[in-house]
Amino acid sequence: MSDHINDDCWSCAVRDAAIKFAQAACRRLLRKVIFRLQRIKATGIYGDDYCHKTLWDEYCHEVQYGPHLVVEDAMEMTVESICDSTIEAIPNQEAVLLTVGAVCDLDDDEDEPTSSRIAATPHLIRRNLRRKLAELAGARNLARFDPNRT
């Protein structure tokens, strides 16, 4: 019996650990982005009938009921800017692991790093973060903002 760790087992264990770390780190990034969106007062673009208080409320509305051409570009630019500044603050070591997580989550063969050395890839992290942000916004209960509620 050999005392050496099977290379396949070792790479699986490291990959699994990297993915778990990336999932936790991505949840932290999502909380940061949502926190920043919650600190921006609602624009009122959907009118006074809706009781949106923050840009996060309006973003959730846009994800669930949009796209509204009047809002779409401005909303995308704002959310993109917040995501970019949040990603830029990530230490490189964490960004590398977030890239591994993004590759696994996005499941895009064309974006998967082909070399044995994986580098931080902000566009993959951003794309994964935006997808997960939209999922959270889409799942949020907006009933309290509905002007027709009784």
HELIX and SHEET records of a PDB file:
HELIX    1   1 ASP A    7  GLN A   38  1                                  32    
HELIX    2   2 LEU A   55  TYR A   65  1                                  11    
HELIX    3   3 LEU A   69  GLU A   88  1                                  20    
HELIX    4   4 ASN A   92  LEU A  106  1                                  15    
HELIX    5   5 ASP A  109  ASP A  111  5                                   3    
HELIX    6   6 PRO A  122  ALA A  139  1                                  18    
HELIX    7   7 ALA A  143  PHE A  145  5                                   3    
END                                                                             
